[in-house]
Amino acid sequence: MVQIAEQARRPRGRPPVRSDEDTRQLLIESAEQEFGAKGFAGACMADVAERAGVSTKTVYRLFPNKSDLLAQVARSKL
């Protein structure tokens, strides 16, 4: 009987363009520009996502809410 060699399974979905850490840094930079231009109240996560070139779903996967994103922007300035 012929044995079939097991193939390594690839993960489902599209392969990532960049690592989560690189995406996180890109979002922090985009949010800094967005908050600077519109203020905290005027900025929205969709605009940050568009400026960074990622989906809104990606933004919320890495930052649960706008306050957390602002906190990361502030930490990056220290």
mmCIF file of the N, C-alpha and C atoms, coordinates in Angstrom:
data_MODEL
# 
_entry.id   MODEL 
# 
loop_
_atom_site.group_PDB 
_atom_site.id 
_atom_site.type_symbol 
_atom_site.label_atom_id 
_atom_site.label_alt_id 
_atom_site.label_comp_id 
_atom_site.label_asym_id 
_atom_site.label_entity_id 
_atom_site.label_seq_id 
_atom_site.pdbx_PDB_ins_code 
_atom_site.Cartn_x 
_atom_site.Cartn_y 
_atom_site.Cartn_z 
_atom_site.occupancy 
_atom_site.B_iso_or_equiv 
_atom_site.pdbx_formal_charge 
_atom_site.auth_seq_id 
_atom_site.auth_comp_id 
_atom_site.auth_asym_id 
_atom_site.auth_atom_id 
_atom_site.pdbx_PDB_model_num 
ATOM 1   N N  . MET A 1 1  ? 0.837   -1.171 0.000  1.00 0.00 ? 1  MET A N  1 
ATOM 2   C CA . MET A 1 1  ? 0.000   0.000  0.000  1.00 0.00 ? 1  MET A CA 1 
ATOM 3   C C  . MET A 1 1  ? 0.893   1.249  0.000  1.00 0.00 ? 1  MET A C  1 
ATOM 4   N N  . VAL A 1 2  ? 0.528   2.245  -0.748 1.00 0.00 ? 2  VAL A N  1 
ATOM 5   C CA . VAL A 1 2  ? 1.286   3.486  -0.849 1.00 0.00 ? 2  VAL A CA 1 
ATOM 6   C C  . VAL A 1 2  ? 0.818   4.439  0.239  1.00 0.00 ? 2  VAL A C  1 
ATOM 7   N N  . GLN A 1 3  ? 1.778   4.970  0.983  1.00 0.00 ? 3  GLN A N  1 
ATOM 8   C CA . GLN A 1 3  ? 1.424   5.927  2.024  1.00 0.00 ? 3  GLN A CA 1 
ATOM 9   C C  . GLN A 1 3  ? 1.492   7.335  1.457  1.00 0.00 ? 3  GLN A C  1 
ATOM 10  N N  . ILE A 1 4  ? 0.521   8.107  1.792  1.00 0.00 ? 4  ILE A N  1 
ATOM 11  C CA . ILE A 1 4  ? 0.470   9.495  1.333  1.00 0.00 ? 4  ILE A CA 1 
ATOM 12  C C  . ILE A 1 4  ? 1.208   10.347 2.361  1.00 0.00 ? 4  ILE A C  1 
ATOM 13  N N  . ALA A 1 5  ? 2.159   11.121 1.847  1.00 0.00 ? 5  ALA A N  1 
ATOM 14  C CA . ALA A 1 5  ? 2.902   12.012 2.736  1.00 0.00 ? 5  ALA A CA 1 
ATOM 15  C C  . ALA A 1 5  ? 1.970   13.113 3.231  1.00 0.00 ? 5  ALA A C  1 
ATOM 16  N N  . GLU A 1 6  ? 2.040   13.356 4.518  1.00 0.00 ? 6  GLU A N  1 
ATOM 17  C CA . GLU A 1 6  ? 1.191   14.406 5.077  1.00 0.00 ? 6  GLU A CA 1 
ATOM 18  C C  . GLU A 1 6  ? 1.724   15.759 4.647  1.00 0.00 ? 6  GLU A C  1 
ATOM 19  N N  . GLN A 1 7  ? 0.827   16.574 4.182  1.00 0.00 ? 7  GLN A N  1 
ATOM 20  C CA . GLN A 1 7  ? 1.196   17.920 3.762  1.00 0.00 ? 7  GLN A CA 1 
ATOM 21  C C  . GLN A 1 7  ? 0.956   18.874 4.927  1.00 0.00 ? 7  GLN A C  1 
ATOM 22  N N  . ALA A 1 8  ? 1.834   19.844 5.023  1.00 0.00 ? 8  ALA A N  1 
ATOM 23  C CA . ALA A 1 8  ? 1.652   20.862 6.052  1.00 0.00 ? 8  ALA A CA 1 
ATOM 24  C C  . ALA A 1 8  ? 0.448   21.712 5.659  1.00 0.00 ? 8  ALA A C  1 
ATOM 25  N N  . ARG A 1 9  ? -0.458  21.895 6.590  1.00 0.00 ? 9  ARG A N  1 
ATOM 26  C CA . ARG A 1 9  ? -1.653  22.683 6.300  1.00 0.00 ? 9  ARG A CA 1 
ATOM 27  C C  . ARG A 1 9  ? -1.361  24.161 6.468  1.00 0.00 ? 9  ARG A C  1 
ATOM 28  N N  . ARG A 1 10 ? -1.792  24.927 5.485  1.00 0.00 ? 10 ARG A N  1 
ATOM 29  C CA . ARG A 1 10 ? -1.670  26.368 5.615  1.00 0.00 ? 10 ARG A CA 1 
ATOM 30  C C  . ARG A 1 10 ? -2.893  26.892 6.345  1.00 0.00 ? 10 ARG A C  1 
ATOM 31  N N  . PRO A 1 11 ? -2.709  27.995 7.040  1.00 0.00 ? 11 PRO A N  1 
ATOM 32  C CA . PRO A 1 11 ? -3.861  28.590 7.709  1.00 0.00 ? 11 PRO A CA 1 
ATOM 33  C C  . PRO A 1 11 ? -4.866  29.110 6.683  1.00 0.00 ? 11 PRO A C  1 
ATOM 34  N N  . ARG A 1 12 ? -6.118  29.159 7.096  1.00 0.00 ? 12 ARG A N  1 
ATOM 35  C CA . ARG A 1 12 ? -7.157  29.649 6.205  1.00 0.00 ? 12 ARG A CA 1 
ATOM 36  C C  . ARG A 1 12 ? -7.027  31.143 5.994  1.00 0.00 ? 12 ARG A C  1 
ATOM 37  N N  . GLY A 1 13 ? -7.561  31.631 4.903  1.00 0.00 ? 13 GLY A N  1 
ATOM 38  C CA . GLY A 1 13 ? -7.601  33.061 4.647  1.00 0.00 ? 13 GLY A CA 1 
ATOM 39  C C  . GLY A 1 13 ? -6.391  33.558 3.886  1.00 0.00 ? 13 GLY A C  1 
ATOM 40  N N  . ARG A 1 14 ? -6.406  34.833 3.674  1.00 0.00 ? 14 ARG A N  1 
ATOM 41  C CA . ARG A 1 14 ? -5.341  35.509 2.939  1.00 0.00 ? 14 ARG A CA 1 
ATOM 42  C C  . ARG A 1 14 ? -4.107  35.643 3.822  1.00 0.00 ? 14 ARG A C  1 
ATOM 43  N N  . PRO A 1 15 ? -2.915  35.429 3.275  1.00 0.00 ? 15 PRO A N  1 
ATOM 44  C CA . PRO A 1 15 ? -1.711  35.613 4.103  1.00 0.00 ? 15 PRO A CA 1 
ATOM 45  C C  . PRO A 1 15 ? -1.549  37.087 4.482  1.00 0.00 ? 15 PRO A C  1 
ATOM 46  N N  . PRO A 1 16 ? -1.069  37.359 5.682  1.00 0.00 ? 16 PRO A N  1 
ATOM 47  C CA . PRO A 1 16 ? -0.944  38.750 6.124  1.00 0.00 ? 16 PRO A CA 1 
ATOM 48  C C  . PRO A 1 16 ? 0.092   39.515 5.317  1.00 0.00 ? 16 PRO A C  1 
ATOM 49  N N  . VAL A 1 17 ? -0.210  40.784 5.056  1.00 0.00 ? 17 VAL A N  1 
ATOM 50  C CA . VAL A 1 17 ? 0.693   41.663 4.319  1.00 0.00 ? 17 VAL A CA 1 
ATOM 51  C C  . VAL A 1 17 ? 1.841   42.108 5.221  1.00 0.00 ? 17 VAL A C  1 
ATOM 52  N N  . ARG A 1 18 ? 1.520   42.349 6.493  1.00 0.00 ? 18 ARG A N  1 
ATOM 53  C CA . ARG A 1 18 ? 2.531   42.782 7.464  1.00 0.00 ? 18 ARG A CA 1 
ATOM 54  C C  . ARG A 1 18 ? 2.174   42.185 8.816  1.00 0.00 ? 18 ARG A C  1 
ATOM 55  N N  . SER A 1 19 ? 3.107   42.202 9.706  1.00 0.00 ? 19 SER A N  1 
ATOM 56  C CA . SER A 1 19 ? 2.862   41.640 11.039 1.00 0.00 ? 19 SER A CA 1 
ATOM 57  C C  . SER A 1 19 ? 1.899   42.534 11.823 1.00 0.00 ? 19 SER A C  1 
ATOM 58  N N  . ASP A 1 20 ? 1.303   41.976 12.866 1.00 0.00 ? 20 ASP A N  1 
ATOM 59  C CA . ASP A 1 20 ? 0.397   42.760 13.709 1.00 0.00 ? 20 ASP A CA 1 
ATOM 60  C C  . ASP A 1 20 ? 1.128   43.930 14.355 1.00 0.00 ? 20 ASP A C  1 
ATOM 61  N N  . GLU A 1 21 ? 2.374   43.724 14.732 1.00 0.00 ? 21 GLU A N  1 
ATOM 62  C CA . GLU A 1 21 ? 3.134   44.809 15.361 1.00 0.00 ? 21 GLU A CA 1 
ATOM 63  C C  . GLU A 1 21 ? 3.367   45.961 14.381 1.00 0.00 ? 21 GLU A C  1 
ATOM 64  N N  . ASP A 1 22 ? 3.691   45.627 13.125 1.00 0.00 ? 22 ASP A N  1 
ATOM 65  C CA . ASP A 1 22 ? 3.865   46.671 12.104 1.00 0.00 ? 22 ASP A CA 1 
ATOM 66  C C  . ASP A 1 22 ? 2.547   47.390 11.836 1.00 0.00 ? 22 ASP A C  1 
ATOM 67  N N  . THR A 1 23 ? 1.458   46.639 11.774 1.00 0.00 ? 23 THR A N  1 
ATOM 68  C CA . THR A 1 23 ? 0.138   47.234 11.555 1.00 0.00 ? 23 THR A CA 1 
ATOM 69  C C  . THR A 1 23 ? -0.244  48.114 12.730 1.00 0.00 ? 23 THR A C  1 
ATOM 70  N N  . ARG A 1 24 ? 0.037   47.653 13.933 1.00 0.00 ? 24 ARG A N  1 
ATOM 71  C CA . ARG A 1 24 ? -0.260  48.431 15.138 1.00 0.00 ? 24 ARG A CA 1 
ATOM 72  C C  . ARG A 1 24 ? 0.484   49.771 15.093 1.00 0.00 ? 24 ARG A C  1 
ATOM 73  N N  . GLN A 1 25 ? 1.749   49.744 14.714 1.00 0.00 ? 25 GLN A N  1 
ATOM 74  C CA . GLN A 1 25 ? 2.536   50.981 14.645 1.00 0.00 ? 25 GLN A CA 1 
ATOM 75  C C  . GLN A 1 25 ? 1.992   51.913 13.558 1.00 0.00 ? 25 GLN A C  1 
ATOM 76  N N  . LEU A 1 26 ? 1.606   51.361 12.422 1.00 0.00 ? 26 LEU A N  1 
ATOM 77  C CA . LEU A 1 26 ? 1.021   52.151 11.337 1.00 0.00 ? 26 LEU A CA 1 
ATOM 78  C C  . LEU A 1 26 ? -0.277  52.812 11.803 1.00 0.00 ? 26 LEU A C  1 
ATOM 79  N N  . LEU A 1 27 ? -1.088  52.086 12.551 1.00 0.00 ? 27 LEU A N  1 
ATOM 80  C CA . LEU A 1 27 ? -2.332  52.646 13.066 1.00 0.00 ? 27 LEU A CA 1 
ATOM 81  C C  . LEU A 1 27 ? -2.087  53.745 14.094 1.00 0.00 ? 27 LEU A C  1 
ATOM 82  N N  . ILE A 1 28 ? -1.084  53.573 14.925 1.00 0.00 ? 28 ILE A N  1 
ATOM 83  C CA . ILE A 1 28 ? -0.754  54.606 15.912 1.00 0.00 ? 28 ILE A CA 1 
ATOM 84  C C  . ILE A 1 28 ? -0.339  55.896 15.197 1.00 0.00 ? 28 ILE A C  1 
ATOM 85  N N  . GLU A 1 29 ? 0.468   55.776 14.158 1.00 0.00 ? 29 GLU A N  1 
ATOM 86  C CA . GLU A 1 29 ? 0.892   56.953 13.400 1.00 0.00 ? 29 GLU A CA 1 
ATOM 87  C C  . GLU A 1 29 ? -0.289  57.611 12.695 1.00 0.00 ? 29 GLU A C  1 
ATOM 88  N N  . SER A 1 30 ? -1.166  56.806 12.117 1.00 0.00 ? 30 SER A N  1 
ATOM 89  C CA . SER A 1 30 ? -2.347  57.338 11.429 1.00 0.00 ? 30 SER A CA 1 
ATOM 90  C C  . SER A 1 30 ? -3.300  58.001 12.423 1.00 0.00 ? 30 SER A C  1 
ATOM 91  N N  . ALA A 1 31 ? -3.467  57.393 13.585 1.00 0.00 ? 31 ALA A N  1 
ATOM 92  C CA . ALA A 1 31 ? -4.345  57.966 14.605 1.00 0.00 ? 31 ALA A CA 1 
ATOM 93  C C  . ALA A 1 31 ? -3.789  59.285 15.126 1.00 0.00 ? 31 ALA A C  1 
ATOM 94  N N  . GLU A 1 32 ? -2.485  59.365 15.262 1.00 0.00 ? 32 GLU A N  1 
ATOM 95  C CA . GLU A 1 32 ? -1.877  60.619 15.714 1.00 0.00 ? 32 GLU A CA 1 
ATOM 96  C C  . GLU A 1 32 ? -2.211  61.748 14.741 1.00 0.00 ? 32 GLU A C  1 
ATOM 97  N N  . GLN A 1 33 ? -2.118  61.475 13.465 1.00 0.00 ? 33 GLN A N  1 
ATOM 98  C CA . GLN A 1 33 ? -2.455  62.485 12.452 1.00 0.00 ? 33 GLN A CA 1 
ATOM 99  C C  . GLN A 1 33 ? -3.944  62.816 12.491 1.00 0.00 ? 33 GLN A C  1 
ATOM 100 N N  . GLU A 1 34 ? -4.773  61.802 12.629 1.00 0.00 ? 34 GLU A N  1 
ATOM 101 C CA . GLU A 1 34 ? -6.223  61.999 12.651 1.00 0.00 ? 34 GLU A CA 1 
ATOM 102 C C  . GLU A 1 34 ? -6.654  62.784 13.889 1.00 0.00 ? 34 GLU A C  1 
ATOM 103 N N  . PHE A 1 35 ? -6.127  62.423 15.064 1.00 0.00 ? 35 PHE A N  1 
ATOM 104 C CA . PHE A 1 35 ? -6.464  63.146 16.287 1.00 0.00 ? 35 PHE A CA 1 
ATOM 105 C C  . PHE A 1 35 ? -5.944  64.577 16.224 1.00 0.00 ? 35 PHE A C  1 
ATOM 106 N N  . GLY A 1 36 ? -4.777  64.764 15.626 1.00 0.00 ? 36 GLY A N  1 
ATOM 107 C CA . GLY A 1 36 ? -4.229  66.107 15.484 1.00 0.00 ? 36 GLY A CA 1 
ATOM 108 C C  . GLY A 1 36 ? -5.069  66.987 14.578 1.00 0.00 ? 36 GLY A C  1 
ATOM 109 N N  . ALA A 1 37 ? -5.632  66.404 13.533 1.00 0.00 ? 37 ALA A N  1 
ATOM 110 C CA . ALA A 1 37 ? -6.426  67.166 12.576 1.00 0.00 ? 37 ALA A CA 1 
ATOM 111 C C  . ALA A 1 37 ? -7.849  67.428 13.063 1.00 0.00 ? 37 ALA A C  1 
ATOM 112 N N  . LYS A 1 38 ? -8.463  66.443 13.743 1.00 0.00 ? 38 LYS A N  1 
ATOM 113 C CA . LYS A 1 38 ? -9.882  66.545 14.084 1.00 0.00 ? 38 LYS A CA 1 
ATOM 114 C C  . LYS A 1 38 ? -10.173 66.541 15.577 1.00 0.00 ? 38 LYS A C  1 
ATOM 115 N N  . GLY A 1 39 ? -9.168  66.273 16.399 1.00 0.00 ? 39 GLY A N  1 
ATOM 116 C CA . GLY A 1 39 ? -9.409  66.136 17.824 1.00 0.00 ? 39 GLY A CA 1 
ATOM 117 C C  . GLY A 1 39 ? -9.974  64.762 18.135 1.00 0.00 ? 39 GLY A C  1 
ATOM 118 N N  . PHE A 1 40 ? -10.047 64.436 19.411 1.00 0.00 ? 40 PHE A N  1 
ATOM 119 C CA . PHE A 1 40 ? -10.526 63.108 19.806 1.00 0.00 ? 40 PHE A CA 1 
ATOM 120 C C  . PHE A 1 40 ? -11.985 62.900 19.413 1.00 0.00 ? 40 PHE A C  1 
ATOM 121 N N  . ALA A 1 41 ? -12.826 63.885 19.701 1.00 0.00 ? 41 ALA A N  1 
ATOM 122 C CA . ALA A 1 41 ? -14.258 63.740 19.431 1.00 0.00 ? 41 ALA A CA 1 
ATOM 123 C C  . ALA A 1 41 ? -14.552 63.681 17.934 1.00 0.00 ? 41 ALA A C  1 
ATOM 124 N N  . GLY A 1 42 ? -13.805 64.405 17.129 1.00 0.00 ? 42 GLY A N  1 
ATOM 125 C CA . GLY A 1 42 ? -14.072 64.460 15.692 1.00 0.00 ? 42 GLY A CA 1 
ATOM 126 C C  . GLY A 1 42 ? -13.499 63.303 14.900 1.00 0.00 ? 42 GLY A C  1 
ATOM 127 N N  . ALA A 1 43 ? -12.508 62.633 15.454 1.00 0.00 ? 43 ALA A N  1 
ATOM 128 C CA . ALA A 1 43 ? -11.875 61.511 14.754 1.00 0.00 ? 43 ALA A CA 1 
ATOM 129 C C  . ALA A 1 43 ? -12.724 60.260 14.930 1.00 0.00 ? 43 ALA A C  1 
ATOM 130 N N  . CYS A 1 44 ? -12.735 59.427 13.913 1.00 0.00 ? 44 CYS A N  1 
ATOM 131 C CA . CYS A 1 44 ? -13.442 58.151 14.044 1.00 0.00 ? 44 CYS A CA 1 
ATOM 132 C C  . CYS A 1 44 ? -12.515 57.023 13.571 1.00 0.00 ? 44 CYS A C  1 
ATOM 133 N N  . MET A 1 45 ? -12.794 55.836 14.068 1.00 0.00 ? 45 MET A N  1 
ATOM 134 C CA . MET A 1 45 ? -11.953 54.676 13.775 1.00 0.00 ? 45 MET A CA 1 
ATOM 135 C C  . MET A 1 45 ? -11.932 54.367 12.279 1.00 0.00 ? 45 MET A C  1 
ATOM 136 N N  . ALA A 1 46 ? -13.023 54.610 11.589 1.00 0.00 ? 46 ALA A N  1 
ATOM 137 C CA . ALA A 1 46 ? -13.067 54.349 10.146 1.00 0.00 ? 46 ALA A CA 1 
ATOM 138 C C  . ALA A 1 46 ? -12.095 55.257 9.400  1.00 0.00 ? 46 ALA A C  1 
ATOM 139 N N  . ASP A 1 47 ? -11.992 56.513 9.841  1.00 0.00 ? 47 ASP A N  1 
ATOM 140 C CA . ASP A 1 47 ? -11.043 57.437 9.203  1.00 0.00 ? 47 ASP A CA 1 
ATOM 141 C C  . ASP A 1 47 ? -9.601  57.035 9.487  1.00 0.00 ? 47 ASP A C  1 
ATOM 142 N N  . VAL A 1 48 ? -9.333  56.564 10.694 1.00 0.00 ? 48 VAL A N  1 
ATOM 143 C CA . VAL A 1 48 ? -7.986  56.074 11.031 1.00 0.00 ? 48 VAL A CA 1 
ATOM 144 C C  . VAL A 1 48 ? -7.654  54.873 10.161 1.00 0.00 ? 48 VAL A C  1 
ATOM 145 N N  . ALA A 1 49 ? -8.612  53.963 10.004 1.00 0.00 ? 49 ALA A N  1 
ATOM 146 C CA . ALA A 1 49 ? -8.403  52.775 9.180  1.00 0.00 ? 49 ALA A CA 1 
ATOM 147 C C  . ALA A 1 49 ? -8.123  53.162 7.736  1.00 0.00 ? 49 ALA A C  1 
ATOM 148 N N  . GLU A 1 50 ? -8.890  54.098 7.209  1.00 0.00 ? 50 GLU A N  1 
ATOM 149 C CA . GLU A 1 50 ? -8.694  54.538 5.821  1.00 0.00 ? 50 GLU A CA 1 
ATOM 150 C C  . GLU A 1 50 ? -7.326  55.178 5.638  1.00 0.00 ? 50 GLU A C  1 
ATOM 151 N N  . ARG A 1 51 ? -6.940  56.022 6.580  1.00 0.00 ? 51 ARG A N  1 
ATOM 152 C CA . ARG A 1 51 ? -5.634  56.688 6.500  1.00 0.00 ? 51 ARG A CA 1 
ATOM 153 C C  . ARG A 1 51 ? -4.503  55.666 6.531  1.00 0.00 ? 51 ARG A C  1 
ATOM 154 N N  . ALA A 1 52 ? -4.679  54.579 7.296  1.00 0.00 ? 52 ALA A N  1 
ATOM 155 C CA . ALA A 1 52 ? -3.643  53.544 7.415  1.00 0.00 ? 52 ALA A CA 1 
ATOM 156 C C  . ALA A 1 52 ? -3.705  52.523 6.283  1.00 0.00 ? 52 ALA A C  1 
ATOM 157 N N  . GLY A 1 53 ? -4.820  52.504 5.554  1.00 0.00 ? 53 GLY A N  1 
ATOM 158 C CA . GLY A 1 53 ? -4.951  51.542 4.463  1.00 0.00 ? 53 GLY A CA 1 
ATOM 159 C C  . GLY A 1 53 ? -5.306  50.136 4.921  1.00 0.00 ? 53 GLY A C  1 
ATOM 160 N N  . VAL A 1 54 ? -6.041  50.059 6.031  1.00 0.00 ? 54 VAL A N  1 
ATOM 161 C CA . VAL A 1 54 ? -6.482  48.759 6.553  1.00 0.00 ? 54 VAL A CA 1 
ATOM 162 C C  . VAL A 1 54 ? -7.992  48.816 6.763  1.00 0.00 ? 54 VAL A C  1 
ATOM 163 N N  . SER A 1 55 ? -8.582  47.671 7.060  1.00 0.00 ? 55 SER A N  1 
ATOM 164 C CA . SER A 1 55 ? -10.024 47.632 7.306  1.00 0.00 ? 55 SER A CA 1 
ATOM 165 C C  . SER A 1 55 ? -10.323 48.075 8.732  1.00 0.00 ? 55 SER A C  1 
ATOM 166 N N  . THR A 1 56 ? -11.554 48.511 8.928  1.00 0.00 ? 56 THR A N  1 
ATOM 167 C CA . THR A 1 56 ? -12.001 48.880 10.263 1.00 0.00 ? 56 THR A CA 1 
ATOM 168 C C  . THR A 1 56 ? -11.955 47.672 11.190 1.00 0.00 ? 56 THR A C  1 
ATOM 169 N N  . LYS A 1 57 ? -12.236 46.505 10.656 1.00 0.00 ? 57 LYS A N  1 
ATOM 170 C CA . LYS A 1 57 ? -12.179 45.273 11.450 1.00 0.00 ? 57 LYS A CA 1 
ATOM 171 C C  . LYS A 1 57 ? -10.767 45.060 12.016 1.00 0.00 ? 57 LYS A C  1 
ATOM 172 N N  . THR A 1 58 ? -9.749  45.353 11.213 1.00 0.00 ? 58 THR A N  1 
ATOM 173 C CA . THR A 1 58 ? -8.361  45.223 11.667 1.00 0.00 ? 58 THR A CA 1 
ATOM 174 C C  . THR A 1 58 ? -8.076  46.191 12.805 1.00 0.00 ? 58 THR A C  1 
ATOM 175 N N  . VAL A 1 59 ? -8.575  47.425 12.692 1.00 0.00 ? 59 VAL A N  1 
ATOM 176 C CA . VAL A 1 59 ? -8.360  48.418 13.752 1.00 0.00 ? 59 VAL A CA 1 
ATOM 177 C C  . VAL A 1 59 ? -8.947  47.907 15.065 1.00 0.00 ? 59 VAL A C  1 
ATOM 178 N N  . TYR A 1 60 ? -10.198 47.430 15.015 1.00 0.00 ? 60 TYR A N  1 
ATOM 179 C CA . TYR A 1 60 ? -10.847 46.970 16.244 1.00 0.00 ? 60 TYR A CA 1 
ATOM 180 C C  . TYR A 1 60 ? -10.257 45.666 16.770 1.00 0.00 ? 60 TYR A C  1 
ATOM 181 N N  . ARG A 1 61 ? -9.624  44.884 15.910 1.00 0.00 ? 61 ARG A N  1 
ATOM 182 C CA . ARG A 1 61 ? -8.952  43.667 16.381 1.00 0.00 ? 61 ARG A CA 1 
ATOM 183 C C  . ARG A 1 61 ? -7.721  44.031 17.207 1.00 0.00 ? 61 ARG A C  1 
ATOM 184 N N  . LEU A 1 62 ? -7.042  45.102 16.818 1.00 0.00 ? 62 LEU A N  1 
ATOM 185 C CA . LEU A 1 62 ? -5.810  45.498 17.503 1.00 0.00 ? 62 LEU A CA 1 
ATOM 186 C C  . LEU A 1 62 ? -6.049  46.506 18.635 1.00 0.00 ? 62 LEU A C  1 
ATOM 187 N N  . PHE A 1 63 ? -7.081  47.319 18.503 1.00 0.00 ? 63 PHE A N  1 
ATOM 188 C CA . PHE A 1 63 ? -7.427  48.321 19.517 1.00 0.00 ? 63 PHE A CA 1 
ATOM 189 C C  . PHE A 1 63 ? -8.932  48.240 19.763 1.00 0.00 ? 63 PHE A C  1 
ATOM 190 N N  . PRO A 1 64 ? -9.360  47.793 20.939 1.00 0.00 ? 64 PRO A N  1 
ATOM 191 C CA . PRO A 1 64 ? -10.785 47.578 21.190 1.00 0.00 ? 64 PRO A CA 1 
ATOM 192 C C  . PRO A 1 64 ? -11.664 48.828 21.055 1.00 0.00 ? 64 PRO A C  1 
ATOM 193 N N  . ASN A 1 65 ? -11.080 50.010 21.354 1.00 0.00 ? 65 ASN A N  1 
ATOM 194 C CA . ASN A 1 65 ? -11.874 51.233 21.242 1.00 0.00 ? 65 ASN A CA 1 
ATOM 195 C C  . ASN A 1 65 ? -10.964 52.439 21.006 1.00 0.00 ? 65 ASN A C  1 
ATOM 196 N N  . LYS A 1 66 ? -11.591 53.573 20.744 1.00 0.00 ? 66 LYS A N  1 
ATOM 197 C CA . LYS A 1 66 ? -10.850 54.785 20.404 1.00 0.00 ? 66 LYS A CA 1 
ATOM 198 C C  . LYS A 1 66 ? -10.009 55.275 21.580 1.00 0.00 ? 66 LYS A C  1 
ATOM 199 N N  . SER A 1 67 ? -10.484 55.089 22.789 1.00 0.00 ? 67 SER A N  1 
ATOM 200 C CA . SER A 1 67 ? -9.725  55.516 23.971 1.00 0.00 ? 67 SER A CA 1 
ATOM 201 C C  . SER A 1 67 ? -8.410  54.738 24.092 1.00 0.00 ? 67 SER A C  1 
ATOM 202 N N  . ASP A 1 68 ? -8.458  53.431 23.835 1.00 0.00 ? 68 ASP A N  1 
ATOM 203 C CA . ASP A 1 68 ? -7.229  52.626 23.876 1.00 0.00 ? 68 ASP A CA 1 
ATOM 204 C C  . ASP A 1 68 ? -6.247  53.071 22.805 1.00 0.00 ? 68 ASP A C  1 
ATOM 205 N N  . LEU A 1 69 ? -6.763  53.407 21.647 1.00 0.00 ? 69 LEU A N  1 
ATOM 206 C CA . LEU A 1 69 ? -5.902  53.883 20.566 1.00 0.00 ? 69 LEU A CA 1 
ATOM 207 C C  . LEU A 1 69 ? -5.249  55.211 20.954 1.00 0.00 ? 69 LEU A C  1 
ATOM 208 N N  . LEU A 1 70 ? -6.019  56.113 21.533 1.00 0.00 ? 70 LEU A N  1 
ATOM 209 C CA . LEU A 1 70 ? -5.459  57.391 21.985 1.00 0.00 ? 70 LEU A CA 1 
ATOM 210 C C  . LEU A 1 70 ? -4.391  57.172 23.060 1.00 0.00 ? 70 LEU A C  1 
ATOM 211 N N  . ALA A 1 71 ? -4.626  56.236 23.967 1.00 0.00 ? 71 ALA A N  1 
ATOM 212 C CA . ALA A 1 71 ? -3.641  55.935 25.006 1.00 0.00 ? 71 ALA A CA 1 
ATOM 213 C C  . ALA A 1 71 ? -2.338  55.436 24.393 1.00 0.00 ? 71 ALA A C  1 
ATOM 214 N N  . GLN A 1 72 ? -2.429  54.613 23.360 1.00 0.00 ? 72 GLN A N  1 
ATOM 215 C CA . GLN A 1 72 ? -1.219  54.117 22.682 1.00 0.00 ? 72 GLN A CA 1 
ATOM 216 C C  . GLN A 1 72 ? -0.498  55.244 21.960 1.00 0.00 ? 72 GLN A C  1 
ATOM 217 N N  . VAL A 1 73 ? -1.241  56.169 21.380 1.00 0.00 ? 73 VAL A N  1 
ATOM 218 C CA . VAL A 1 73 ? -0.623  57.335 20.728 1.00 0.00 ? 73 VAL A CA 1 
ATOM 219 C C  . VAL A 1 73 ? 0.141   58.135 21.770 1.00 0.00 ? 73 VAL A C  1 
ATOM 220 N N  . ALA A 1 74 ? -0.466  58.351 22.923 1.00 0.00 ? 74 ALA A N  1 
ATOM 221 C CA . ALA A 1 74 ? 0.194   59.113 24.002 1.00 0.00 ? 74 ALA A CA 1 
ATOM 222 C C  . ALA A 1 74 ? 1.446   58.386 24.493 1.00 0.00 ? 74 ALA A C  1 
ATOM 223 N N  . ARG A 1 75 ? 1.362   57.052 24.663 1.00 0.00 ? 75 ARG A N  1 
ATOM 224 C CA . ARG A 1 75 ? 2.531   56.285 25.112 1.00 0.00 ? 75 ARG A CA 1 
ATOM 225 C C  . ARG A 1 75 ? 3.662   56.342 24.103 1.00 0.00 ? 75 ARG A C  1 
ATOM 226 N N  . SER A 1 76 ? 3.333   56.395 22.837 1.00 0.00 ? 76 SER A N  1 
ATOM 227 C CA . SER A 1 76 ? 4.389   56.403 21.806 1.00 0.00 ? 76 SER A CA 1 
ATOM 228 C C  . SER A 1 76 ? 5.167   57.714 21.811 1.00 0.00 ? 76 SER A C  1 
ATOM 229 N N  . LYS A 1 77 ? 4.591   58.749 22.428 1.00 0.00 ? 77 LYS A N  1 
ATOM 230 C CA . LYS A 1 77 ? 5.251   60.058 22.479 1.00 0.00 ? 77 LYS A CA 1 
ATOM 231 C C  . LYS A 1 77 ? 6.174   60.207 23.678 1.00 0.00 ? 77 LYS A C  1 
ATOM 232 N N  . LEU A 1 78 ? 6.151   59.262 24.586 1.00 0.00 ? 78 LEU A N  1 
ATOM 233 C CA . LEU A 1 78 ? 6.996   59.358 25.784 1.00 0.00 ? 78 LEU A CA 1 
ATOM 234 C C  . LEU A 1 78 ? 8.421   59.013 25.498 1.00 0.00 ? 78 LEU A C  1 
# 
